[in-house]
Amino acid sequence: MLGRILISGSIGVVGCVTVSYGVASLPCRLASRSADTICQMSSFGRVLDSWKFGFVVGGLVGLIWNPRHQLISRFQPVHLSAASLITLSIYFSSSQSAGVSSVSLNNLEPRVNTSSYSPRLSAFLATIRWAETGTSEPESYRKLVFKGTFDDFSTHPLKKQCAPINNKEVCSTAAGAYQMLDKSWYDLQPKLNLKDFSPASQDKMAIEYIRRNNALSDIEAGRFDTAACKVGRVWASFICNSYNQNPRNLEELRSYYQKILVISETRK
């Protein structure tokens, strides 16, 4: 009996991880091919936690399976595998849907809270949002790259859109207030321990890219022009890059920053 439980449990583990991995990594293939490898590695890490459920289901089947019973003896290991896979598919799909629905409903109205940041950093973040999406208001956190918005903040929307820019077809998965790509999400989400793609998480991602480009000290020291140039390699709407995607000029960026800075300092 112990042998049957171990064998059945092992089949359940393999089935659960396999099905979970397939379902979780499906959005990767809907986003961009370049992100498949990173995304699937991230998905694999998440679904490994499901092995316990697979072992329990498989072990229970092995416990009740008795080859001496005529009815049950007709079932072969292949039948057990198929049954486990179907059960686990339903379980994982249901749990995924429930999780997404819950987060989506709880985040229909993005809450923006930059009070923990300095006035200069808050104003700089607002300037990026304005340059990238046309507004620094809460609605910017919903923006898709070319058209439309999203309401589910449980993860990056992973929606690929294409549009002509200066007579060149450009395709991108950029989304949110800072127009983060899917590959940016796969890079920063585990490193920053982000639970979702909420406004707070988007702010943290933007700050991390500012830090990586050594611009934080420039921002806090009031060297806006220098900081704006350093992050131009991240945001196409800023100066000091060759993306040719209709960037804002330095005067526009500086003017908006100064306006927001006055408001930020007043609130402090």
LINSULWO-V801086 format. One record per helix or strand of 3 or more residues. SS is the DSSP state (~ for helix, > for strand). FROM is the first residue (numbers start at 1). TO is the last residue. If there is no record, write none. Layout:
BEGIN
ss=[SS/SS]
from=[FROM/FROM]
to=[TO/TO]
END
This chain:
BEGIN
ss=[~/~/~/~/~/~/~/>/>/~/~/~/~/~]
from=[2/26/33/70/77/119/138/161/168/182/199/216/224/250]
to=[24/31/64/73/106/133/142/165/172/191/212/220/233/267]
END
